[in-house]
């Protein structure tokens, strides 16, 4: 029997707009055979963000928009 992969729980506070984006993305990725959860969208987003950083494809302005959206500076 294969070992179960260890996982960690992360709790974050997101805005209503960000929650709406997660919901819409999960809906768009889902199909009748497979429903995609918001948690899966977050995990996919983490993988895509990491790949963009490693490939040098991340726009530095992206982080500025994030800090403005969450109220921190």
Backbone as numpy.savetxt, mean C-alpha at the origin, in Angstrom:
# Nx Ny Nz CAx CAy CAz Cx Cy Cz
5.21 -30.93 6.42 4.36 -29.76 6.42 5.26 -28.52 6.42
5.03 -27.57 5.46 5.87 -26.37 5.39 5.62 -25.45 6.58
6.69 -24.75 6.97 6.57 -23.80 8.07 5.74 -22.60 7.62
4.98 -22.06 8.54 4.20 -20.87 8.24 5.12 -19.66 8.27
4.96 -18.80 7.27 5.78 -17.59 7.20 5.43 -16.66 8.35
6.45 -16.12 9.00 6.22 -15.17 10.09 5.69 -13.87 9.50
4.79 -13.26 10.21 4.25 -11.98 9.76 4.18 -11.03 10.94
4.10 -9.76 10.63 4.01 -8.72 11.65 2.77 -7.89 11.39
2.18 -7.41 12.44 1.00 -6.54 12.32 1.46 -5.10 12.46
0.99 -4.26 11.55 1.33 -2.85 11.56 0.04 -2.05 11.59
-0.06 -1.13 12.52 -1.24 -0.28 12.59 -0.82 1.13 12.21
-1.54 1.69 11.27 -1.27 3.06 10.84 -2.59 3.83 10.78
-2.48 5.12 10.91 -3.65 5.98 10.77 -3.64 6.54 9.36
-4.76 6.37 8.66 -4.87 6.89 7.30 -6.08 7.80 7.21
-6.06 8.66 6.23 -7.18 9.59 6.04 -8.34 8.86 5.35
-9.50 9.50 5.37 -10.65 8.94 4.67 -10.36 8.81 3.17
-9.64 9.79 2.63 -9.29 9.74 1.21 -8.38 8.54 0.91
-7.40 8.29 1.77 -6.51 7.15 1.57 -7.26 5.83 1.69
-8.21 5.76 2.64 -9.02 4.56 2.78 -9.87 4.34 1.54
-10.39 5.41 0.99 -11.18 5.33 -0.24 -10.33 4.83 -1.40
-9.09 5.32 -1.47 -8.18 4.85 -2.52 -7.88 3.36 -2.37
-7.67 2.91 -1.15 -7.44 1.48 -0.91 -8.65 0.65 -1.35
-9.83 1.11 -0.98 -11.05 0.39 -1.34 -11.22 0.32 -2.85
-11.05 1.46 -3.53 -11.19 1.48 -4.99 -10.16 0.58 -5.67
-8.92 0.61 -5.18 -7.88 -0.22 -5.78 -8.17 -1.69 -5.57
-8.60 -2.06 -4.38 -8.94 -3.46 -4.11 -10.08 -3.90 -5.03
-11.08 -3.06 -5.21 -12.20 -3.38 -6.09 -11.72 -3.56 -7.54
-10.85 -2.65 -8.00 -10.36 -2.72 -9.37 -9.50 -3.95 -9.62
-8.77 -4.42 -8.60 -7.92 -5.60 -8.76 -8.69 -6.90 -8.59
-9.88 -6.81 -8.04 -10.70 -8.01 -7.79 -11.41 -8.45 -9.06
-11.80 -9.71 -9.06 -12.61 -10.25 -10.14 -13.55 -11.29 -9.53
-14.49 -11.84 -10.29 -15.45 -12.79 -9.71 -14.80 -14.02 -9.05
-13.64 -14.40 -9.52 -12.97 -15.57 -8.96 -12.12 -15.23 -7.73
-11.73 -13.96 -7.60 -10.82 -13.61 -6.51 -11.06 -12.18 -6.05
-11.44 -12.05 -4.80 -11.59 -10.72 -4.20 -10.27 -10.33 -3.56
-9.83 -9.12 -3.79 -8.58 -8.61 -3.24 -8.92 -7.72 -2.05
-8.24 -7.94 -0.93 -8.49 -7.15 0.28 -7.64 -5.88 0.28
-8.03 -4.95 1.13 -7.24 -3.72 1.27 -5.86 -4.04 1.83
-5.77 -5.04 2.70 -4.46 -5.45 3.23 -3.55 -5.94 2.12
-4.12 -6.69 1.17 -3.31 -7.17 0.05 -2.85 -6.00 -0.81
-3.69 -4.99 -0.97 -3.31 -3.80 -1.74 -2.13 -3.11 -1.05
-2.17 -3.01 0.27 -1.07 -2.39 1.02 0.21 -3.19 0.82
0.13 -4.52 0.95 1.33 -5.35 0.78 1.90 -5.22 -0.63
1.02 -5.20 -1.63 1.47 -5.02 -3.02 2.12 -3.65 -3.19
1.51 -2.63 -2.58 2.07 -1.28 -2.66 3.47 -1.20 -2.05
3.67 -1.90 -0.94 4.99 -1.93 -0.30 6.01 -2.55 -1.25
5.64 -3.65 -1.88 6.57 -4.31 -2.81 6.87 -3.42 -4.01
5.85 -2.76 -4.54 6.05 -1.88 -5.71 6.90 -0.67 -5.34
6.67 -0.10 -4.16 7.46 1.05 -3.71 8.92 0.66 -3.52
9.15 -0.50 -2.91 10.51 -0.97 -2.71 11.23 -1.18 -4.03
10.54 -1.76 -5.00 11.15 -1.99 -6.32 11.50 -0.66 -6.99
10.60 0.32 -6.88 10.86 1.63 -7.48 12.07 2.30 -6.84
12.19 2.18 -5.52 13.35 2.76 -4.81 14.63 2.06 -5.26
14.61 0.73 -5.28 15.80 -0.02 -5.66 16.21 0.24 -7.11
15.23 0.48 -7.98 15.51 0.73 -9.39 15.80 2.20 -9.67
15.76 3.04 -8.64 16.02 4.47 -8.81 14.92 5.19 -9.57
13.70 4.67 -9.50 12.59 5.24 -10.25 11.63 6.05 -9.39
11.99 6.33 -8.14 11.10 7.04 -7.25 11.27 8.54 -7.40
10.18 9.23 -7.64 10.20 10.68 -7.74 10.32 11.27 -6.34
11.34 12.08 -6.10 11.57 12.66 -4.78 10.40 13.51 -4.32
9.65 14.07 -5.24 8.49 14.89 -4.91 7.36 14.08 -4.29
7.40 12.78 -4.44 6.37 11.92 -3.88 6.30 12.05 -2.37
7.45 12.11 -1.72 7.49 12.22 -0.26 6.97 13.57 0.22
7.20 14.63 -0.55 6.69 15.95 -0.17 5.18 15.93 -0.15
4.56 15.30 -1.11 3.11 15.20 -1.15 2.56 14.40 0.02
3.30 13.40 0.46 2.86 12.57 1.57 2.87 13.35 2.88
3.94 14.11 3.12 4.01 14.86 4.38 2.96 15.96 4.42
2.61 16.51 3.28 1.56 17.53 3.24 0.21 16.89 3.51
0.00 15.68 3.03 -1.29 15.02 3.18 -1.54 14.56 4.61
-0.50 14.19 5.34 -0.73 13.68 6.69 -0.56 14.74 7.77
-0.21 15.96 7.37 -0.11 17.05 8.33 1.22 17.17 9.03
2.18 16.27 8.77 3.49 16.37 9.41 4.45 17.11 8.49
5.51 17.63 9.08 6.50 18.34 8.27 7.89 17.97 8.68
